[in-house]
Amino acid sequence: MSQIVTYSSAYTIVPTYECFNRCTYCNFRADPGESPWLELSAAKQKLTQLQSQGVCEILILSGEVHPYSSRRVSWLQRIYDLGELALSMGFLPHTNAGPLSFAEMAQLKQVNVSMGLMLEQLTPQLLETVHRHAPSKKPELRLQQLAWAGELGIPFTTGLLLGIGETPADWWESLEAIAQIQQRWGHIQEVILQPHSRGNQQSYTASAFNPHQLPEVIAQARDILPENITIQIPPNLVPEANFLLECLAAGARDLGGISPSDEVNPDYPHPTPKSLAAILEPAGWELVPRLPVYPQYYNWLLPNLQKAVESFVSDGAPRATLI
């Protein structure tokens, strides 16, 4: 009998690439003022094109406007409006826009079936290196976000970024912190283990994470994290087919949002679900589409979001296709 590995049929829209942080490994950001905000009319045009392409999840992935900026309220409203638009057009939004206030999260909960924020690493030493000019990467801010998501009952995705100057001991400490939050709130549906992969825009010059360490990290993460958290790996950052199978054997069970491009790692295009299935099925894995919210959290959602989810579920399984 085949074992199941899941993925989400996704498309990423970016409200803005501008970000007040300057993480040295980043291949996504633009300086404030250098990235026009996505207009709703342009988003609607793109979403209209996607309605016939089997896409379920709209990942709203944004650079960060400073919390004390006069434009912060408008920025958050744009993100909210994009989520509302995606819902109205038959998609399920998932937003990752950096650390938010409790009130901002509560607002976005109304138009998102799930949300996310990478913990990255807890070690404060990175504030002296790769995060020296990244105020929102303070570990306490990101831990607070995970706890607030639990208080608000938001199905949540978090994860570790591997290979930005941390140690293996830092990995285990960060995973333990996630486990402790999960034991209290139970809202974390996925933990992503994302290898840092060198890109053309970054200034970080240290060696990239050796992806062949990934099965070891996955196995240890599976021991640390509660069973109700799924471990996710990005298949575009795993270098070869056999190695992807090793990661699954070690305990990974999800391949994340599969879309035409990876906005965070633009130098590493996603494989298609069809090409992944060709690798997985001969080895006894069945690639199964899922929604951006896991079934155990459906009843956590507000009524309008539950209704949106119901339109994607038939006989208990998500409606999607391998393309």
N, C-alpha and C positions, 0 to 999 in steps of 0.2 A: 504494500500500500504506500502511495506517495506521501511524503511529508509536504506541508504547505509552507510556502514563503509568499509574503504579500507585497503589494506595491499600491500606490495611488496614482491614478491617471490625472496628471496635474498640468497646470500652466501658471507661470509666474508673471504677475504684473507689479511694476515698481512705481509707487507714487512719486518718489524722487530718489536719486542716487546721492544727493547732498548729505553730508554727515559731519557733525562737529568733532567726532572722534578721528584720530589719525593712527589707527593700528598699522604697524609697519608691514604686516603680512597681508593686508587687505588688497583684493583685486576688484572691489565693488564700488567704493566710495568716489564721490566728487566733492570738491570744495563747495562750501555754501555759496549760493548765487550762480554756480556753474551748471546746475542741473534743473531744467524747467520741470515744474510739477506736472504730473500726468493729468490731462483734462478728462473730465467724465465723458465727453463726446468721443474722444479718441479711445478710451477704455471700452465704451459701448460698441464701437466699431470692431474692435479686436474680439470682444466677447461674442459678438454676433457670428463672426467667422468660426468660433470654436464650438458653437452649438451643435454642429453636425459632425464633430470630430471625436466623440467619445470621451471628452474631458469632463471630469467630475469636480476636482478640487481647483479652486483659484487661490494660489498662494500670494498674499499681499505682503511683499517683502520691501521694506523701506529703509533708506538711510535715516539718520536721526537728526531732527531739529532740536536745538538746545532746549532743555526744560524751562529756562527763563527767557527764551526768545519771545518777542511779541508775535511771532508767526506760529507759535506752538499750537494754539487753539485751532487755527486754520488748517494746519498740517494734520492734526488728529481728525478734524472734520472731513478732510479729503479722504483719509483712510476709511473712516466710517461710511462715507458716501460710496466709496468703491465696493465695500462689502455689501452694502444695501443693494447696489446695482447688480452685483454678481448674483445675489440671492434672487432678485427679481427676474433674472434671465435664466434661472434654473441651475445655477452652480452652488457649490458649498464652499464658502470662504474660510481660509485659515490665515491669520495675520501674525507676522513676526516683524515688529517695528522697534526693537530695543526695549530697554527698561521704561515702564510706564507707571504713572501714579495709580493708586487704588481706584480713584474715580475714572481715570482714563480706561483702565481695564474693564470696569463695570460698564462703561459706555460701549466699548467694542464687543463685549459679550453679547450684546443684542443682535449683532449681525455676523457673528462668527460661530461655527460649530466647534472649533478648537482654536487654540492659539499656541505660540511657542516663543522660547528664548533660549539660546545656547548658554549654559553655565560657563562653558569653555574650560576654565581651570580656576580653582579656588586660591592658588598660591598668590600672595600679595607681591612676591618678588617680580612678577611680570609687570607690575606698575612702574618698575624701574627700567624696564626694557621695552618689549613690544607694545605695552599699554601705557607707556610714559605720557603720551598725549591723547589718552582715551579715558576721560573721566567716568563714562558710564560702564567701564569694565571693572569697576571696583567690585570685588567678590560679594560684599555685603548687599549691594544694590541688586545683584542678580539672584542671590538667595532670597531676598525679600520678595522679588517678583514671583518666584516659585511658590512661596508661602501665600502670597495674596491670591494667586490663581487658585490655590486650594481653598482658601476662605470663600472665594466667589463661585466655586464649583465649576471652574472652566477646565474642560479636558485639555491636557497640556503636553507639549513635546519639549524636551530639553536635550542637552548632550554635551559631550566633551570635544574640544578641538585638540588634536594630538600633534605634538611636534613644534610647539612655539616657544620652547625654552624651559618647559616643566620637566619633572622627573617622574619615573614610574610611581614613586610614593605619592606624588601629587594626584596621579590618576585615581588611586585607590581612595584617597581622602575626598576627592570630589564626588566619586561614586557613592561613598558612605553618606555624604551630606544629602545627596539626592534620595538615597534609600530612607534616611530618617524623615525627610519631608513626606515621602510617599506613605510611610507608616502612619503618619498623622492624618493626611488628607485623602490619599488614594486617587489622586486626579492625574497622575503622570502616566500617559499611555505609552510613550516611547522615549527611549534614550538613544540619541544618535552618537556613534563613535566615528568621528570624521577626521581622517588623516589630513594634516596640512599638506597641500600640494602646491608647489611653486607656480606662480603665475607671472605674466608679463608686466603687471602694473605695480607689484609690490616693491618695497625698498628693503625688506627683511632679507638678509644674506646668509643666514645660517642654513644648514642642511635641512632638507625636507624630512618629514617623518618617514621612517622605513616601513612601508606598508606590510612587509612580511612579519612585523611584530603584531599585526592586527589580530590574528587568531588568539594569541596569548592574552591580549587585552580583553577580547570578547569573552573568553572563557572565565577570566577573573571577574569581569563585570557581571556575568551570569551568576556567579557565586555570591556577589555582593548585593545585587539588586533584587527586590521582591519579584516573585514569579509573574505578578500581574503587570510588570513593565516589559514591553517588547524591545529588544535590541535591534536598532536599525543601522545599516551601513549604506553608504552611497556607492552604487556599483560603478559609476564613472571614475571613481578614485581608487578602485581596486584593479591592479594592473593586468591580470590575466584570468582566464576562465577557471583553471584549476584552483587558483588561489581564492576566487569567489566561493567555490565549493568548500574550501577549507574554513572560510569564515562562517559559512552556514553550519558546518559540522561542529564548530566551536560554540554555537549558540545564537548567532544572529538569525532573525526570522522575518525581517522586513527590509525592503530596498528603497523605501521612501517615495517621494513624489517623482515620477518619471515624466519629464517634459522635454520639449525640443532643445532647451538650453539650460545650463546651470548658471544663474546670475552671479552666484558667489564665487564659482570656479569656472569662469567663461572659457578657459583654455582646455576644459575637459568636458566634451559633449556627452550627454546621456546616451546610453544604448537604448534601443527600442524594447518595449516589452516582448515583442516577437523574437528579437535576437536573444534576449535573456532566457526566454522559454526554451529556445533551442539548446542552450547550455545546461539548463537546470533539469529538464524533463528526462534526458538519458541517464542522469545521475539519481533519479528517484524523487525529484522535487517538483511540486506543482505550483506554478506561479498564478496567484489568485488576486484579482483586484479588490481593493477595500476602499472605504470612505475615509475622509480625513478625521472622522470621529469614530472611535471603536464602539462596537455594539453595546458593551457594558455601560457606556455613557449616554446612550440615546435619551434615556429618561432624565438626564441632568439638564437637557436643553430647554430653552424657552419654547412655548408652543409654536411660534412661527418657524423656529429652526427645526423642531421635531417634524413639522409638516414638510419642510424642505427635504429632510432626510428620508421620510417615507416615500417621496417620489423617486428616490434612487434605489429603494430596496424592494426586491421582488422575491417572494418565497424565502426571505431571510438572508439573501445574498445581494451584494451590490450589483447594480446594472452598469457594466462597463465592457469594453472589448479590448483584445490584444491587437495593437496596431503597429 
